[in-house]
Each structure stands twice: as C-alpha cells, then as structure tokens.
Amino acid sequence: MISSFEIVLYSDMSVYRKEYEKYEVLDELDMTMDDAMYVTREMMDYLRGDKETLSVITEVEGKRQDFFNEQDRFHMREVRDIFAGGLRLRTAALVAAAVSLLILYMCRADVKKILPQTYQVAVGIVLIPTAGIGIAAAIDFNSVFVQFHNIFFDNDLWLFDPAEDFMIRMLPEGLFYDMAFRVGSLFAGILVILFLLSLYMRWRENSRKVKEKTGKKKGYDFLIQQRRTFEREKPSFHLFQICLELAEAFQEYEELGRYFLKLAKKSSEILPKLALIKEK
C-alpha cells in the first residue's frame, strides 16, 4: 500500500496536470499551468524530504507571493512525518521478511510451500478491511476522507478556508478521490498479480509432489517384482551390483532397503567361489 502511494503521488507528475485541467484549478487561482506545476514539484520534493522548507514564490492571483501560508506548512509537515513513518514501516517489514526467509532456509523449511501459503493468508487478512474501505469511499468519499484525517491528525488544521488558502483550491476533494482510486487500483493490481504467482507456485509444487509420488509408487512396484525374482534365482555378481544400487536408490523404503542390502552381502560371500569356478 505504501509503495502504491509513493508510485501514484511521485512517479508521474503529468497526472497532476490532467487533474488541474479537469477541475479547472487554474481559473480558481488565476495561475498558469507552468506555475502550478512548479508549485506541485516543489511541494512533492518537500513531502519526500528533499526540501527543508515549504515556501514557493510564484505568480498567483495576479501578484508574486508565497503560495503557502503557515497553516499549509504546519499541515504538510505533519503529512510528511506520516509518510516518512510509512516508509520506515515498509523498510522494517522488508527487513523482517528477509530475516524470516533466511531463518526458513537455515532451518531447511519447505519455502516453496510455506511462502505462497503465507502470502495467500496475508492477502486474505489485508483484503477484507481494504475492500471495506474501498466500498465505503466509493459510496461516500467525503466521510471516509474526514474520518481518515480524524484518525491521523490530532488537530483541525487540516480544515482550510478556500477563500483564504491557495493550496486547498489547487487540491480539491475530487483530486484526492481520483488519487485514492489510482492508489487502490494499483494496490489491488499488485495483490492480484502476486496472488496469481503464489497460486502458480503452489500448483507447481503440488504437481511435483504428485509426480514424485507416482514415481515412487512405480519404484515400489518394481522393487516388489525384483524381490520375487531374486528369491527364485541364485545370487550372482550381476545381482550383487543390482542389489547395492537398489538398496541405495530406494533406501527410504526401509524394509526393502534392508532386504536388498542383506542379499547383496550374501552375494558378496560367494564371489570368490564364483571367481574360482570361472578360472577353471
């Protein structure tokens, strides 16, 4: 989710240009598109932590002035802190995931089985509340938007007066709705792709196990057949070699493995006699 926010908000600045045209914010501010985009880039740089101060002198409402006021700076500083906290949380989650994978490999766990199963459980846990929020936002975005601010901010300085504040006129509620929709769509798309990948991994692992089980069944039937053959025939050097190979290849079948190993040892006891017979 955090990565989805980062991609949508920062990766493509042309989206803001389209949004400004859609909601006619240039007319509201009496600004040119170039000036509006300049303000937007500076604001994004500040939110990413590339700028220390949010202050942009530009042409707005017919005169050059600072686009942002003190209330803007206070609120955007809080927004930046929340986003920075989200990035730290993402880093911590990635480190935890890497450590968990390392532990699984060190413990010789079945990662191919555990990883897709764990991801599918995580998707289920995340999907339910995310879908609930998405449906609520589609029905009444304003209520969800207000509730979001009430949760993450302990003041009412996120409430702006459009008559006095340039920033809220540049960023109308419709723009936030469109951005939220893009974030949700991207997040859902990533979840679906990874979910399908996890299903593919489980399918491959299950197919491998079925194939392996089928192969073992055939091997077991072959062992039974060979055991009956050895019981009818006298041991020879050729049978001795086969016994050793079978005992090693099918050692997981403990009973049959011991039988062939015992037969191999018995065969080895008569090898000198067989050699003498061949010499004569």
C-alpha positions as a Python dict, from the first residue, in 0.01 Angstrom:
ca = {
    (1, 'M'): (0, 0, 0),
    (2, 'I'): (279, 244, 93),
    (3, 'S'): (459, 169, -233),
    (4, 'S'): (134, 228, -422),
    (5, 'F'): (102, 572, -263),
    (6, 'E'): (462, 652, -348),
    (7, 'I'): (425, 546, -712),
    (8, 'V'): (97, 730, -771),
    (9, 'L'): (193, 1053, -593),
    (10, 'Y'): (552, 1093, -712),
    (11, 'S'): (624, 891, -1025),
    (12, 'D'): (414, 1073, -1286),
    (13, 'M'): (373, 1448, -1249),
    (14, 'S'): (166, 1467, -1568),
    (15, 'V'): (-123, 1325, -1366),
    (16, 'Y'): (-143, 1650, -1171),
    (17, 'R'): (-154, 1848, -1494),
    (18, 'K'): (-455, 1646, -1607),
    (19, 'E'): (-623, 1686, -1269),
    (20, 'Y'): (-573, 2063, -1270),
    (21, 'E'): (-734, 2082, -1613),
    (22, 'K'): (-1017, 1853, -1508),
    (23, 'Y'): (-1109, 2061, -1202),
    (24, 'E'): (-1020, 2400, -1358),
    (25, 'V'): (-797, 2498, -1068),
    (26, 'L'): (-602, 2746, -1283),
    (27, 'D'): (-911, 2964, -1313),
    (28, 'E'): (-964, 2942, -939),
    (29, 'L'): (-609, 3059, -869),
    (30, 'D'): (-550, 3282, -1170),
    (31, 'M'): (-227, 3092, -1241),
    (32, 'T'): (-55, 2950, -1546),
    (33, 'M'): (-8, 2575, -1578),
    (34, 'D'): (371, 2616, -1564),
    (35, 'D'): (347, 2799, -1231),
    (36, 'A'): (104, 2542, -1091),
    (37, 'M'): (332, 2255, -1191),
    (38, 'Y'): (632, 2436, -1043),
    (39, 'V'): (447, 2465, -711),
    (40, 'T'): (347, 2099, -731),
    (41, 'R'): (702, 1978, -791),
    (42, 'E'): (832, 2185, -502),
    (43, 'M'): (556, 2050, -277),
    (44, 'M'): (635, 1690, -374),
    (45, 'D'): (1007, 1748, -311),
    (46, 'Y'): (919, 1875, 35),
    (47, 'L'): (698, 1575, 113),
    (48, 'R'): (977, 1340, 2),
    (49, 'G'): (1218, 1514, 236),
    (50, 'D'): (1426, 1674, -40),
    (51, 'K'): (1343, 2026, 84),
    (52, 'E'): (1355, 2155, 440),
    (53, 'T'): (1108, 2441, 399),
    (54, 'L'): (780, 2462, 213),
    (55, 'S'): (794, 2807, 58),
    (56, 'V'): (734, 2879, -310),
    (57, 'I'): (725, 3232, -452),
    (58, 'T'): (514, 3235, -765),
    (59, 'E'): (256, 3433, -961),
    (60, 'V'): (-89, 3373, -813),
    (61, 'E'): (-399, 3592, -821),
    (62, 'G'): (-215, 3848, -1028),
    (63, 'K'): (88, 3904, -799),
    (64, 'R'): (405, 3733, -689),
    (65, 'Q'): (371, 3590, -341),
    (66, 'D'): (434, 3280, -133),
    (67, 'F'): (188, 3015, -242),
    (68, 'F'): (185, 2850, 103),
    (69, 'N'): (87, 3006, 436),
    (70, 'E'): (173, 2897, 789),
    (71, 'Q'): (-126, 2666, 821),
    (72, 'D'): (-23, 2496, 495),
    (73, 'R'): (330, 2447, 623),
    (74, 'F'): (215, 2305, 955),
    (75, 'H'): (-25, 2057, 798),
    (76, 'M'): (215, 1948, 523),
    (77, 'R'): (487, 1894, 783),
    (78, 'E'): (252, 1652, 959),
    (79, 'V'): (173, 1482, 627),
    (80, 'R'): (545, 1445, 556),
    (81, 'D'): (604, 1291, 900),
    (82, 'I'): (325, 1038, 844),
    (83, 'F'): (460, 942, 503),
    (84, 'A'): (815, 915, 638),
    (85, 'G'): (682, 688, 912),
    (86, 'G'): (516, 475, 646),
    (87, 'L'): (844, 442, 456),
    (88, 'R'): (1023, 336, 776),
    (89, 'L'): (749, 81, 839),
    (90, 'R'): (794, -56, 487),
    (91, 'T'): (1169, -86, 538),
    (92, 'A'): (1118, -266, 869),
    (93, 'A'): (869, -504, 704),
    (94, 'L'): (1115, -583, 423),
    (95, 'V'): (1394, -649, 673),
    (96, 'A'): (1163, -873, 878),
    (97, 'A'): (1065, -1063, 563),
    (98, 'A'): (1429, -1111, 462),
    (99, 'V'): (1523, -1234, 811),
    (100, 'S'): (1225, -1472, 814),
    (101, 'L'): (1328, -1616, 477),
    (102, 'L'): (1685, -1659, 598),
    (103, 'I'): (1565, -1843, 908),
    (104, 'L'): (1344, -2069, 695),
    (105, 'Y'): (1637, -2155, 468),
    (106, 'M'): (1865, -2219, 765),
    (107, 'C'): (1601, -2450, 915),
    (108, 'R'): (1569, -2625, 578),
    (109, 'A'): (1198, -2549, 572),
    (110, 'D'): (990, -2608, 260),
    (111, 'V'): (998, -2245, 143),
    (112, 'K'): (823, -2322, -185),
    (113, 'K'): (528, -2446, 17),
    (114, 'I'): (533, -2200, 308),
    (115, 'L'): (586, -1878, 109),
    (116, 'P'): (279, -1893, -120),
    (117, 'Q'): (56, -2019, 162),
    (118, 'T'): (170, -1739, 393),
    (119, 'Y'): (116, -1478, 123),
    (120, 'Q'): (-236, -1603, 50),
    (121, 'V'): (-325, -1581, 420),
    (122, 'A'): (-180, -1228, 434),
    (123, 'V'): (-381, -1126, 127),
    (124, 'G'): (-696, -1254, 292),
    (125, 'I'): (-623, -1055, 609),
    (126, 'V'): (-546, -734, 417),
    (127, 'L'): (-818, -772, 154),
    (128, 'I'): (-1117, -765, 390),
    (129, 'P'): (-1055, -424, 554),
    (130, 'T'): (-915, -277, 231),
    (131, 'A'): (-1224, -382, 36),
    (132, 'G'): (-1443, -238, 311),
    (133, 'I'): (-1266, 97, 296),
    (134, 'G'): (-1282, 99, -83),
    (135, 'I'): (-1656, 33, -88),
    (136, 'A'): (-1716, 299, 178),
    (137, 'A'): (-1509, 551, -18),
    (138, 'A'): (-1698, 475, -338),
    (139, 'I'): (-2028, 536, -158),
    (140, 'D'): (-1930, 845, 45),
    (141, 'F'): (-1573, 959, -13),
    (142, 'N'): (-1612, 1275, 193),
    (143, 'S'): (-1699, 1082, 510),
    (144, 'V'): (-1403, 847, 465),
    (145, 'F'): (-1176, 1143, 391),
    (146, 'V'): (-1284, 1321, 711),
    (147, 'Q'): (-1251, 1006, 920),
    (148, 'F'): (-903, 948, 783),
    (149, 'H'): (-793, 1293, 899),
    (150, 'N'): (-957, 1248, 1238),
    (151, 'I'): (-756, 929, 1288),
    (152, 'F'): (-416, 1055, 1175),
    (153, 'F'): (-428, 1418, 1294),
    (154, 'D'): (-493, 1539, 1648),
    (155, 'N'): (-595, 1891, 1540),
    (156, 'D'): (-830, 2064, 1296),
    (157, 'L'): (-562, 2248, 1100),
    (158, 'W'): (-631, 2022, 804),
    (159, 'L'): (-954, 2217, 756),
    (160, 'F'): (-886, 2504, 516),
    (161, 'D'): (-1088, 2803, 404),
    (162, 'P'): (-1090, 2811, 20),
    (163, 'A'): (-1140, 3186, 30),
    (164, 'E'): (-808, 3233, 213),
    (165, 'D'): (-599, 2932, 114),
    (166, 'F'): (-440, 2868, -225),
    (167, 'M'): (-338, 2509, -156),
    (168, 'I'): (-690, 2378, -95),
    (169, 'R'): (-805, 2541, -417),
    (170, 'M'): (-525, 2369, -606),
    (171, 'L'): (-606, 2035, -440),
    (172, 'P'): (-988, 1998, -441),
    (173, 'E'): (-1163, 1693, -297),
    (174, 'G'): (-1218, 1548, -644),
    (175, 'L'): (-843, 1534, -698),
    (176, 'F'): (-799, 1336, -375),
    (177, 'Y'): (-1075, 1099, -486),
    (178, 'D'): (-905, 1037, -820),
    (179, 'M'): (-569, 981, -649),
    (180, 'A'): (-722, 743, -396),
    (181, 'F'): (-881, 548, -682),
    (182, 'R'): (-545, 520, -859),
    (183, 'V'): (-372, 408, -540),
    (184, 'G'): (-641, 149, -470),
    (185, 'S'): (-635, 20, -828),
    (186, 'L'): (-256, -14, -829),
    (187, 'F'): (-256, -181, -489),
    (188, 'A'): (-528, -425, -595),
    (189, 'G'): (-343, -499, -919),
    (190, 'I'): (-20, -579, -734),
    (191, 'L'): (-208, -803, -490),
    (192, 'V'): (-378, -991, -774),
    (193, 'I'): (-52, -1044, -965),
    (194, 'L'): (130, -1171, -657),
    (195, 'F'): (-170, -1384, -560),
    (196, 'L'): (-175, -1547, -904),
    (197, 'L'): (201, -1603, -874),
    (198, 'S'): (151, -1772, -537),
    (199, 'L'): (-120, -1996, -688),
    (200, 'Y'): (119, -2090, -969),
    (201, 'M'): (393, -2171, -718),
    (202, 'R'): (155, -2394, -520),
    (203, 'W'): (35, -2563, -839),
    (204, 'R'): (392, -2637, -946),
    (205, 'E'): (482, -2773, -603),
    (206, 'N'): (171, -2991, -588),
    (207, 'S'): (235, -3118, -942),
    (208, 'R'): (591, -3204, -848),
    (209, 'K'): (475, -3395, -541),
    (210, 'V'): (211, -3586, -738),
    (211, 'K'): (469, -3677, -1000),
    (212, 'E'): (717, -3778, -731),
    (213, 'K'): (453, -3985, -552),
    (214, 'T'): (359, -4156, -877),
    (215, 'G'): (726, -4226, -948),
    (216, 'K'): (775, -4372, -600),
    (217, 'K'): (472, -4595, -646),
    (218, 'K'): (617, -4728, -969),
    (219, 'G'): (953, -4772, -798),
    (220, 'Y'): (791, -4960, -513),
    (221, 'D'): (611, -5195, -754),
    (222, 'F'): (942, -5251, -934),
    (223, 'L'): (1110, -5339, -604),
    (224, 'I'): (845, -5596, -523),
    (225, 'Q'): (888, -5752, -865),
    (226, 'Q'): (1268, -5764, -829),
    (227, 'R'): (1244, -5914, -482),
    (228, 'R'): (1038, -6204, -616),
    (229, 'T'): (1290, -6252, -897),
    (230, 'F'): (1584, -6262, -653),
    (231, 'E'): (1405, -6514, -437),
    (232, 'R'): (1378, -6751, -736),
    (233, 'E'): (1733, -6703, -874),
    (234, 'K'): (2073, -6781, -726),
    (235, 'P'): (2288, -6479, -634),
    (236, 'S'): (2548, -6373, -889),
    (237, 'F'): (2788, -6083, -928),
    (238, 'H'): (2535, -5906, -1152),
    (239, 'L'): (2264, -5944, -891),
    (240, 'F'): (2507, -5823, -626),
    (241, 'Q'): (2556, -5495, -816),
    (242, 'I'): (2183, -5453, -869),
    (243, 'C'): (2114, -5514, -502),
    (244, 'L'): (2355, -5243, -397),
    (245, 'E'): (2209, -4996, -646),
    (246, 'L'): (1853, -5071, -540),
    (247, 'A'): (1937, -5051, -170),
    (248, 'E'): (2091, -4709, -223),
    (249, 'A'): (1828, -4572, -463),
    (250, 'F'): (1530, -4684, -255),
    (251, 'Q'): (1671, -4654, 94),
    (252, 'E'): (1358, -4465, 205),
    (253, 'Y'): (1171, -4798, 181),
    (254, 'E'): (1335, -4922, 496),
    (255, 'E'): (1219, -5284, 490),
    (256, 'L'): (1301, -5345, 124),
    (257, 'G'): (1624, -5150, 153),
    (258, 'R'): (1744, -5376, 434),
    (259, 'Y'): (1638, -5682, 236),
    (260, 'F'): (1843, -5590, -72),
    (261, 'L'): (2141, -5486, 137),
    (262, 'K'): (2131, -5820, 315),
    (263, 'L'): (2104, -6002, -17),
    (264, 'A'): (2397, -5802, -153),
    (265, 'K'): (2612, -5901, 143),
    (266, 'K'): (2512, -6265, 98),
    (267, 'S'): (2601, -6240, -269),
    (268, 'S'): (2943, -6096, -187),
    (269, 'E'): (3028, -6401, 25),
    (270, 'I'): (3012, -6634, -278),
    (271, 'L'): (3201, -6402, -518),
    (272, 'P'): (3542, -6571, -451),
    (273, 'K'): (3385, -6909, -526),
    (274, 'L'): (3234, -6772, -847),
    (275, 'A'): (3574, -6638, -948),
    (276, 'L'): (3738, -6981, -893),
    (277, 'I'): (3471, -7153, -1098),
    (278, 'K'): (3529, -6906, -1386),
    (279, 'E'): (3907, -6969, -1376),
    (280, 'K'): (3858, -7346, -1402),
}
